[in-house]
Amino acid sequence: MDFIQKFLSQFQIIWILVRRDYALQYAGSAFGIAWMFIQNGTLILLYAFVFLYLNLKNPNTQYDYNAYVFSGLLFWIPLQELLIRGTSILTDNRQLIKRSSLGVSVFIWIPYFQYLIHYTLTSFMVVIILSIYSNVNWMGFVVSYFWMALVGIYILFLIHYLSRVNILLKDISPLIRLLSQILFWGLPILYYPFGILEKLNQIHPLNYPLDIFRSLLMKNYESHFHFYEFLPFLAFSFLVFYFSKTKFQKVVMDHL
């Protein structure tokens, strides 16, 4: 019972911080937090126009190409936002961290909960499109929420490190934005992993999670990759998380 009460108390604190962060991000903008929906919705509709209306796709495809592309976009868009927002979360809340006794780790959960919200909202739009132009594995779609929650934790291990580096180096967000573009094109989102591309995809830290996600969402999808290819990245993320929470913690607190 004490554990549940503590968890609910922490959740309430994080939810207040999430709402505060949204208010700060969209303060003064004409549409406020609605910009978050407009941005993701515009991006999805743009891809829908290109791949569904203009029909710019590879005609020799093994799978349902519409489901292939939009499942990849649904996987990537919230994760990209998590990576970028998570990197700057401690820097943006520097003063509040100094004044409060909440600790650094609580603030790192803010972009994670925002990521879950963004995934949920984006998934509605993507699933509507796929239900019209393609086939959706509805049971797998429900399970995909749990899978994406786990993938978010995996990225959160890296954010523990990146957010602290962002404090020491003042601002690495331009570098992270560039890295996110490299990661996007390194994933088989808009293309199939054949030949040299398949070999390059194997060394991508998000490749296996994307493959599992597609196997949940798409009917008759055959995975191209294996869990053992993902193990080194998973082990590395654990090591980075451990280093950030132990050796790196005091140095960062001194620079806040």
Phi and psi restraints in degrees (value plus and minus 20) as a CYANA .aco file:
   2 ASP   PHI     -82.3   -42.3
   2 ASP   PSI     -58.7   -18.7
   3 PHE   PHI     -82.9   -42.9
   3 PHE   PSI     -62.8   -22.8
   4 ILE   PHI     -84.7   -44.7
   4 ILE   PSI     -63.5   -23.5
   5 GLN   PHI     -83.3   -43.3
   5 GLN   PSI     -59.8   -19.8
   6 LYS   PHI     -86.8   -46.8
   6 LYS   PSI     -60.9   -20.9
   7 PHE   PHI     -83.1   -43.1
   7 PHE   PSI     -64.9   -24.9
   8 LEU   PHI     -84.4   -44.4
   8 LEU   PSI     -57.1   -17.1
   9 SER   PHI     -84.5   -44.5
   9 SER   PSI     -64.6   -24.6
  10 GLN   PHI     -84.9   -44.9
  10 GLN   PSI     -59.6   -19.6
  11 PHE   PHI     -83.3   -43.3
  11 PHE   PSI     -60.8   -20.8
  12 GLN   PHI     -83.3   -43.3
  12 GLN   PSI     -60.9   -20.9
  13 ILE   PHI     -84.0   -44.0
  13 ILE   PSI     -66.5   -26.5
  14 ILE   PHI     -83.9   -43.9
  14 ILE   PSI     -60.1   -20.1
  15 TRP   PHI     -84.5   -44.5
  15 TRP   PSI     -58.0   -18.0
  16 ILE   PHI     -83.0   -43.0
  16 ILE   PSI     -61.8   -21.8
  17 LEU   PHI     -87.2   -47.2
  17 LEU   PSI     -55.7   -15.7
  18 VAL   PHI     -83.1   -43.1
  18 VAL   PSI     -66.7   -26.7
  19 ARG   PHI     -83.8   -43.8
  19 ARG   PSI     -60.2   -20.2
  20 ARG   PHI     -83.0   -43.0
  20 ARG   PSI     -60.7   -20.7
  21 ASP   PHI     -86.5   -46.5
  21 ASP   PSI     -59.9   -19.9
  22 TYR   PHI     -81.1   -41.1
  22 TYR   PSI     -63.1   -23.1
  23 ALA   PHI     -82.4   -42.4
  23 ALA   PSI     -59.2   -19.2
  24 LEU   PHI     -91.8   -51.8
  24 LEU   PSI     -58.5   -18.5
  25 GLN   PHI     -83.4   -43.4
  25 GLN   PSI     -60.2   -20.2
  26 TYR   PHI    -130.4   -90.4
  26 TYR   PSI      -3.2    36.8
  27 ALA   PHI     -84.2   -44.2
  27 ALA   PSI     110.0   150.0
  28 GLY   PHI      66.7   106.7
  28 GLY   PSI     -31.4     8.6
  29 SER   PHI     -98.5   -58.5
  29 SER   PSI     132.2   172.2
  30 ALA   PHI     -82.4   -42.4
  30 ALA   PSI     -60.4   -20.4
  31 PHE   PHI    -124.0   -84.0
  31 PHE   PSI     -19.8    20.2
  32 GLY   PHI      40.9    80.9
  32 GLY   PSI    -157.6  -117.6
  33 ILE   PHI     -87.1   -47.1
  33 ILE   PSI     -35.4     4.6
  34 ALA   PHI     -81.4   -41.4
  34 ALA   PSI     -42.1    -2.1
  35 TRP   PHI     -78.9   -38.9
  35 TRP   PSI     -51.5   -11.5
  36 MET   PHI     -81.9   -41.9
  36 MET   PSI     -62.9   -22.9
  37 PHE   PHI     -91.8   -51.8
  37 PHE   PSI     -59.3   -19.3
  38 ILE   PHI     -83.8   -43.8
  38 ILE   PSI     -62.9   -22.9
  39 GLN   PHI     -83.2   -43.2
  39 GLN   PSI     -72.2   -32.2
  40 ASN   PHI     -86.2   -46.2
  40 ASN   PSI     -59.5   -19.5
  41 GLY   PHI     -84.6   -44.6
  41 GLY   PSI     -60.9   -20.9
  42 THR   PHI     -83.7   -43.7
  42 THR   PSI     -61.3   -21.3
  43 LEU   PHI     -83.2   -43.2
  43 LEU   PSI     -65.0   -25.0
  44 ILE   PHI     -84.9   -44.9
  44 ILE   PSI     -62.6   -22.6
  45 LEU   PHI     -86.3   -46.3
  45 LEU   PSI     -53.7   -13.7
  46 LEU   PHI     -84.1   -44.1
  46 LEU   PSI     -65.8   -25.8
  47 TYR   PHI     -85.5   -45.5
  47 TYR   PSI     -56.1   -16.1
  48 ALA   PHI     -83.2   -43.2
  48 ALA   PSI     -59.9   -19.9
  49 PHE   PHI     -84.1   -44.1
  49 PHE   PSI     -63.0   -23.0
  50 VAL   PHI     -89.5   -49.5
  50 VAL   PSI     -66.9   -26.9
  51 PHE   PHI    -112.6   -72.6
  51 PHE   PSI     -43.1    -3.1
  52 LEU   PHI    -121.3   -81.3
  52 LEU   PSI     -65.5   -25.5
  53 TYR   PHI    -102.1   -62.1
  53 TYR   PSI     -70.4   -30.4
  54 LEU   PHI     -98.2   -58.2
  54 LEU   PSI     -37.6     2.4
  55 ASN   PHI      41.3    81.3
  55 ASN   PSI      20.2    60.2
  56 LEU   PHI    -106.6   -66.6
  56 LEU   PSI      67.2   107.2
  57 LYS   PHI    -167.7  -127.7
  57 LYS   PSI     145.2   185.2
  58 ASN   PHI     -95.9   -55.9
  58 ASN   PSI      99.8   139.8
  59 PRO   PHI     -90.2   -50.2
  59 PRO   PSI     -44.2    -4.2
  60 ASN   PHI    -115.7   -75.7
  60 ASN   PSI      49.0    89.0
  61 THR   PHI    -128.0   -88.0
  61 THR   PSI     126.4   166.4
  62 GLN   PHI    -105.3   -65.3
  62 GLN   PSI     -52.6   -12.6
  63 TYR   PHI    -135.5   -95.5
  63 TYR   PSI     156.3   196.3
  64 ASP   PHI     -86.1   -46.1
  64 ASP   PSI      87.8   127.8
  65 TYR   PHI     -88.1   -48.1
  65 TYR   PSI     -54.5   -14.5
  66 ASN   PHI     -80.3   -40.3
  66 ASN   PSI     -69.1   -29.1
  67 ALA   PHI     -84.5   -44.5
  67 ALA   PSI     -55.6   -15.6
  68 TYR   PHI     -82.4   -42.4
  68 TYR   PSI     -68.5   -28.5
  69 VAL   PHI     -89.1   -49.1
  69 VAL   PSI     -68.9   -28.9
  70 PHE   PHI     -94.0   -54.0
  70 PHE   PSI     -48.0    -8.0
  71 SER   PHI     -87.3   -47.3
  71 SER   PSI     -57.2   -17.2
  72 GLY   PHI     -85.1   -45.1
  72 GLY   PSI     -60.8   -20.8
  73 LEU   PHI     -86.6   -46.6
  73 LEU   PSI     -60.8   -20.8
  74 LEU   PHI     -82.8   -42.8
  74 LEU   PSI     -55.8   -15.8
  75 PHE   PHI     -88.7   -48.7
  75 PHE   PSI     -63.4   -23.4
  76 TRP   PHI    -102.6   -62.6
  76 TRP   PSI     -62.8   -22.8
  77 ILE   PHI     -77.7   -37.7
  77 ILE   PSI     -70.5   -30.5
  78 PRO   PHI     -85.6   -45.6
  78 PRO   PSI     -54.6   -14.6
  79 LEU   PHI     -86.8   -46.8
  79 LEU   PSI     -58.7   -18.7
  80 GLN   PHI     -81.9   -41.9
  80 GLN   PSI     -62.5   -22.5
  81 GLU   PHI     -83.7   -43.7
  81 GLU   PSI     -59.5   -19.5
  82 LEU   PHI     -82.3   -42.3
  82 LEU   PSI     -64.1   -24.1
  83 LEU   PHI     -84.1   -44.1
  83 LEU   PSI     -65.7   -25.7
  84 ILE   PHI     -91.6   -51.6
  84 ILE   PSI     -67.5   -27.5
  85 ARG   PHI     -88.3   -48.3
  85 ARG   PSI     -58.9   -18.9
  86 GLY   PHI     -83.3   -43.3
  86 GLY   PSI     -52.7   -12.7
  87 THR   PHI     -84.5   -44.5
  87 THR   PSI     -55.8   -15.8
  88 SER   PHI    -121.0   -81.0
  88 SER   PSI     -16.9    23.1
  89 ILE   PHI     -84.1   -44.1
  89 ILE   PSI     -59.2   -19.2
  90 LEU   PHI     -92.4   -52.4
  90 LEU   PSI     -59.9   -19.9
  91 THR   PHI     -83.3   -43.3
  91 THR   PSI     -61.7   -21.7
  92 ASP   PHI     -90.2   -50.2
  92 ASP   PSI     -43.0    -3.0
  93 ASN   PHI    -131.6   -91.6
  93 ASN   PSI       5.3    45.3
  94 ARG   PHI     -74.1   -34.1
  94 ARG   PSI     -69.1   -29.1
  95 GLN   PHI     -87.1   -47.1
  95 GLN   PSI     -60.0   -20.0
  96 LEU   PHI     -86.7   -46.7
  96 LEU   PSI     -57.5   -17.5
  97 ILE   PHI     -83.1   -43.1
  97 ILE   PSI     -59.4   -19.4
  98 LYS   PHI     -86.6   -46.6
  98 LYS   PSI     -59.0   -19.0
  99 ARG   PHI    -101.7   -61.7
  99 ARG   PSI     -43.8    -3.8
 100 SER   PHI    -124.2   -84.2
 100 SER   PSI     149.6   189.6
 101 SER   PHI    -129.2   -89.2
 101 SER   PSI       2.1    42.1
 102 LEU   PHI     -92.6   -52.6
 102 LEU   PSI     -49.3    -9.3
 103 GLY   PHI      72.0   112.0
 103 GLY   PSI     141.8   181.8
 104 VAL   PHI     -90.7   -50.7
 104 VAL   PSI     -60.7   -20.7
 105 SER   PHI     -81.7   -41.7
 105 SER   PSI     -53.3   -13.3
 106 VAL   PHI     -80.8   -40.8
 106 VAL   PSI     -59.5   -19.5
 107 PHE   PHI     -90.3   -50.3
 107 PHE   PSI     -47.6    -7.6
 108 ILE   PHI     -90.1   -50.1
 108 ILE   PSI     -41.0    -1.0
 109 TRP   PHI     -94.6   -54.6
 109 TRP   PSI     -36.6     3.4
 110 ILE   PHI     -78.3   -38.3
 110 ILE   PSI     -75.3   -35.3
 111 PRO   PHI     -84.3   -44.3
 111 PRO   PSI     -44.4    -4.4
 112 TYR   PHI     -87.2   -47.2
 112 TYR   PSI     -66.7   -26.7
 113 PHE   PHI     -86.8   -46.8
 113 PHE   PSI     -55.5   -15.5
 114 GLN   PHI     -84.1   -44.1
 114 GLN   PSI     -57.6   -17.6
 115 TYR   PHI     -80.7   -40.7
 115 TYR   PSI     -63.0   -23.0
 116 LEU   PHI     -83.7   -43.7
 116 LEU   PSI     -59.4   -19.4
 117 ILE   PHI     -85.0   -45.0
 117 ILE   PSI     -65.2   -25.2
 118 HIS   PHI     -85.2   -45.2
 118 HIS   PSI     -59.5   -19.5
 119 TYR   PHI     -83.2   -43.2
 119 TYR   PSI     -63.8   -23.8
 120 THR   PHI     -81.0   -41.0
 120 THR   PSI     -66.2   -26.2
 121 LEU   PHI     -87.2   -47.2
 121 LEU   PSI     -62.6   -22.6
 122 THR   PHI     -87.0   -47.0
 122 THR   PSI     -55.7   -15.7
 123 SER   PHI     -83.8   -43.8
 123 SER   PSI     -54.2   -14.2
 124 PHE   PHI     -80.6   -40.6
 124 PHE   PSI     -66.3   -26.3
 125 MET   PHI     -86.4   -46.4
 125 MET   PSI     -63.0   -23.0
 126 VAL   PHI     -84.8   -44.8
 126 VAL   PSI     -62.5   -22.5
 127 VAL   PHI     -87.0   -47.0
 127 VAL   PSI     -55.1   -15.1
 128 ILE   PHI     -81.0   -41.0
 128 ILE   PSI     -64.8   -24.8
 129 ILE   PHI     -83.6   -43.6
 129 ILE   PSI     -64.8   -24.8
 130 LEU   PHI     -88.7   -48.7
 130 LEU   PSI     -53.6   -13.6
 131 SER   PHI     -87.2   -47.2
 131 SER   PSI     -42.9    -2.9
 132 ILE   PHI    -108.2   -68.2
 132 ILE   PSI     -65.4   -25.4
 133 TYR   PHI    -123.8   -83.8
 133 TYR   PSI     -26.1    13.9
 134 SER   PHI    -171.1  -131.1
 134 SER   PSI    -184.4  -144.4
 135 ASN   PHI    -137.5   -97.5
 135 ASN   PSI     120.6   160.6
 136 VAL   PHI    -140.2  -100.2
 136 VAL   PSI     114.1   154.1
 137 ASN   PHI    -102.2   -62.2
 137 ASN   PSI      76.9   116.9
 138 TRP   PHI     -85.7   -45.7
 138 TRP   PSI     -57.4   -17.4
 139 MET   PHI     -84.8   -44.8
 139 MET   PSI     -62.4   -22.4
 140 GLY   PHI     -85.2   -45.2
 140 GLY   PSI     -52.4   -12.4
 141 PHE   PHI     -82.4   -42.4
 141 PHE   PSI     -60.6   -20.6
 142 VAL   PHI     -86.1   -46.1
 142 VAL   PSI     -64.7   -24.7
 143 VAL   PHI     -85.3   -45.3
 143 VAL   PSI     -47.6    -7.6
 144 SER   PHI     -81.8   -41.8
 144 SER   PSI     -47.2    -7.2
 145 TYR   PHI     -82.8   -42.8
 145 TYR   PSI     -61.8   -21.8
 146 PHE   PHI     -88.8   -48.8
 146 PHE   PSI     -59.3   -19.3
 147 TRP   PHI     -84.9   -44.9
 147 TRP   PSI     -62.4   -22.4
 148 MET   PHI     -88.5   -48.5
 148 MET   PSI     -50.7   -10.7
 149 ALA   PHI     -83.1   -43.1
 149 ALA   PSI     -60.3   -20.3
 150 LEU   PHI     -88.6   -48.6
 150 LEU   PSI     -60.7   -20.7
 151 VAL   PHI     -82.9   -42.9
 151 VAL   PSI     -57.4   -17.4
 152 GLY   PHI     -82.6   -42.6
 152 GLY   PSI     -57.9   -17.9
 153 ILE   PHI     -83.2   -43.2
 153 ILE   PSI     -61.6   -21.6
 154 TYR   PHI     -77.8   -37.8
 154 TYR   PSI     -64.7   -24.7
 155 ILE   PHI     -89.5   -49.5
 155 ILE   PSI     -53.2   -13.2
 156 LEU   PHI     -82.9   -42.9
 156 LEU   PSI     -52.9   -12.9
 157 PHE   PHI     -78.1   -38.1
 157 PHE   PSI     -61.4   -21.4
 158 LEU   PHI     -92.7   -52.7
 158 LEU   PSI     -53.3   -13.3
 159 ILE   PHI     -86.7   -46.7
 159 ILE   PSI     -52.0   -12.0
 160 HIS   PHI     -74.3   -34.3
 160 HIS   PSI     -57.3   -17.3
 161 TYR   PHI    -101.3   -61.3
 161 TYR   PSI     -69.5   -29.5
 162 LEU   PHI     -82.8   -42.8
 162 LEU   PSI     -59.0   -19.0
 163 SER   PHI     -85.7   -45.7
 163 SER   PSI     -52.3   -12.3
 164 ARG   PHI     -96.5   -56.5
 164 ARG   PSI     -58.8   -18.8
 165 VAL   PHI     -82.4   -42.4
 165 VAL   PSI     -55.6   -15.6
 166 ASN   PHI     -81.9   -41.9
 166 ASN   PSI     -51.4   -11.4
 167 ILE   PHI     -91.5   -51.5
 167 ILE   PSI     -65.2   -25.2
 168 LEU   PHI     -87.7   -47.7
 168 LEU   PSI     -59.4   -19.4
 169 LEU   PHI    -118.1   -78.1
 169 LEU   PSI      -6.6    33.4
 170 LYS   PHI      55.5    95.5
 170 LYS   PSI     -78.7   -38.7
 171 ASP   PHI    -181.8  -141.8
 171 ASP   PSI      90.9   130.9
 172 ILE   PHI    -130.3   -90.3
 172 ILE   PSI      -6.7    33.3
 173 SER   PHI     -80.0   -40.0
 173 SER   PSI     -57.7   -17.7
 174 PRO   PHI     -81.0   -41.0
 174 PRO   PSI     -57.4   -17.4
 175 LEU   PHI     -86.6   -46.6
 175 LEU   PSI     -60.0   -20.0
 176 ILE   PHI     -87.1   -47.1
 176 ILE   PSI     -57.4   -17.4
 177 ARG   PHI     -84.0   -44.0
 177 ARG   PSI     -60.4   -20.4
 178 LEU   PHI     -85.1   -45.1
 178 LEU   PSI     -63.5   -23.5
 179 LEU   PHI     -80.7   -40.7
 179 LEU   PSI     -57.8   -17.8
 180 SER   PHI     -85.0   -45.0
 180 SER   PSI     -54.0   -14.0
 181 GLN   PHI     -88.2   -48.2
 181 GLN   PSI     -59.3   -19.3
 182 ILE   PHI     -84.7   -44.7
 182 ILE   PSI     -62.1   -22.1
 183 LEU   PHI     -84.2   -44.2
 183 LEU   PSI     -57.9   -17.9
 184 PHE   PHI     -81.7   -41.7
 184 PHE   PSI     -70.5   -30.5
 185 TRP   PHI     -95.8   -55.8
 185 TRP   PSI     -36.0     4.0
 186 GLY   PHI    -100.8   -60.8
 186 GLY   PSI     -32.8     7.2
 187 LEU   PHI    -114.1   -74.1
 187 LEU   PSI     124.2   164.2
 188 PRO   PHI     -97.9   -57.9
 188 PRO   PSI      51.1    91.1
 189 ILE   PHI    -113.2   -73.2
 189 ILE   PSI     -67.8   -27.8
 190 LEU   PHI    -123.7   -83.7
 190 LEU   PSI     -20.7    19.3
 191 TYR   PHI    -161.7  -121.7
 191 TYR   PSI     144.9   184.9
 192 TYR   PHI    -111.8   -71.8
 192 TYR   PSI     124.5   164.5
 193 PRO   PHI    -101.5   -61.5
 193 PRO   PSI      60.8   100.8
 194 PHE   PHI    -135.9   -95.9
 194 PHE   PSI     129.7   169.7
 195 GLY   PHI      42.3    82.3
 195 GLY   PSI    -151.5  -111.5
 196 ILE   PHI     -86.1   -46.1
 196 ILE   PSI     -50.8   -10.8
 197 LEU   PHI     -83.2   -43.2
 197 LEU   PSI     -58.4   -18.4
 198 GLU   PHI     -83.4   -43.4
 198 GLU   PSI     -59.1   -19.1
 199 LYS   PHI     -87.8   -47.8
 199 LYS   PSI     -57.7   -17.7
 200 LEU   PHI     -89.1   -49.1
 200 LEU   PSI     -58.3   -18.3
 201 ASN   PHI     -83.3   -43.3
 201 ASN   PSI     -50.4   -10.4
 202 GLN   PHI     -83.9   -43.9
 202 GLN   PSI     -43.7    -3.7
 203 ILE   PHI    -120.1   -80.1
 203 ILE   PSI      -1.7    38.3
 204 HIS   PHI    -115.3   -75.3
 204 HIS   PSI     109.7   149.7
 205 PRO   PHI     -88.3   -48.3
 205 PRO   PSI     -34.8     5.2
 206 LEU   PHI    -130.0   -90.0
 206 LEU   PSI     -14.3    25.7
 207 ASN   PHI     -86.6   -46.6
 207 ASN   PSI     -68.9   -28.9
 208 TYR   PHI     -85.5   -45.5
 208 TYR   PSI     -64.1   -24.1
 209 PRO   PHI     -77.7   -37.7
 209 PRO   PSI     -58.3   -18.3
 210 LEU   PHI     -84.9   -44.9
 210 LEU   PSI     -60.8   -20.8
 211 ASP   PHI     -81.8   -41.8
 211 ASP   PSI     -63.3   -23.3
 212 ILE   PHI     -86.1   -46.1
 212 ILE   PSI     -59.9   -19.9
 213 PHE   PHI     -80.7   -40.7
 213 PHE   PSI     -63.8   -23.8
 214 ARG   PHI     -84.7   -44.7
 214 ARG   PSI     -58.0   -18.0
 215 SER   PHI     -86.1   -46.1
 215 SER   PSI     -44.8    -4.8
 216 LEU   PHI     -98.2   -58.2
 216 LEU   PSI     -59.8   -19.8
 217 LEU   PHI    -107.1   -67.1
 217 LEU   PSI     -52.8   -12.8
 218 MET   PHI    -120.9   -80.9
 218 MET   PSI     122.1   162.1
 219 LYS   PHI    -101.4   -61.4
 219 LYS   PSI     120.0   160.0
 220 ASN   PHI      42.0    82.0
 220 ASN   PSI       8.1    48.1
 221 TYR   PHI    -107.0   -67.0
 221 TYR   PSI     113.1   153.1
 222 GLU   PHI    -127.3   -87.3
 222 GLU   PSI     105.2   145.2
 223 SER   PHI     -86.2   -46.2
 223 SER   PSI     120.1   160.1
 224 HIS   PHI    -114.6   -74.6
 224 HIS   PSI     -38.6     1.4
 225 PHE   PHI    -144.7  -104.7
 225 PHE   PSI     150.9   190.9
 226 HIS   PHI    -146.8  -106.8
 226 HIS   PSI     136.2   176.2
 227 PHE   PHI     -83.6   -43.6
 227 PHE   PSI     -55.5   -15.5
 228 TYR   PHI     -83.9   -43.9
 228 TYR   PSI     -44.4    -4.4
 229 GLU   PHI     -91.3   -51.3
 229 GLU   PSI     -44.6    -4.6
 230 PHE   PHI    -109.3   -69.3
 230 PHE   PSI     -41.2    -1.2
 231 LEU   PHI     -76.0   -36.0
 231 LEU   PSI     -63.9   -23.9
 232 PRO   PHI     -79.2   -39.2
 232 PRO   PSI     -58.7   -18.7
 233 PHE   PHI     -87.9   -47.9
 233 PHE   PSI     -59.1   -19.1
 234 LEU   PHI     -85.4   -45.4
 234 LEU   PSI     -64.6   -24.6
 235 ALA   PHI     -83.1   -43.1
 235 ALA   PSI     -60.7   -20.7
 236 PHE   PHI     -83.0   -43.0
 236 PHE   PSI     -60.1   -20.1
 237 SER   PHI     -84.6   -44.6
 237 SER   PSI     -58.3   -18.3
 238 PHE   PHI     -83.3   -43.3
 238 PHE   PSI     -62.7   -22.7
 239 LEU   PHI     -84.4   -44.4
 239 LEU   PSI     -61.5   -21.5
 240 VAL   PHI     -83.8   -43.8
 240 VAL   PSI     -61.8   -21.8
 241 PHE   PHI     -82.5   -42.5
 241 PHE   PSI     -65.0   -25.0
 242 TYR   PHI     -83.0   -43.0
 242 TYR   PSI     -63.2   -23.2
 243 PHE   PHI     -82.9   -42.9
 243 PHE   PSI     -60.8   -20.8
 244 SER   PHI     -86.5   -46.5
 244 SER   PSI     -57.2   -17.2
 245 LYS   PHI    -101.7   -61.7
 245 LYS   PSI     -36.8     3.2
 246 THR   PHI    -135.0   -95.0
 246 THR   PSI     -96.2   -56.2
 247 LYS   PHI     -87.5   -47.5
 247 LYS   PSI     -51.9   -11.9
 248 PHE   PHI    -112.4   -72.4
 248 PHE   PSI     -35.4     4.6
 249 GLN   PHI     -83.8   -43.8
 249 GLN   PSI     -71.0   -31.0
 250 LYS   PHI     -85.5   -45.5
 250 LYS   PSI     -58.6   -18.6
 251 VAL   PHI     -80.7   -40.7
 251 VAL   PSI     -62.0   -22.0
 252 VAL   PHI     -88.0   -48.0
 252 VAL   PSI     -63.9   -23.9
 253 MET   PHI     -80.5   -40.5
 253 MET   PSI     -52.4   -12.4
 254 ASP   PHI     -89.9   -49.9
 254 ASP   PSI     -43.0    -3.0
 255 HIS   PHI    -119.3   -79.3
 255 HIS   PSI     -21.5    18.5
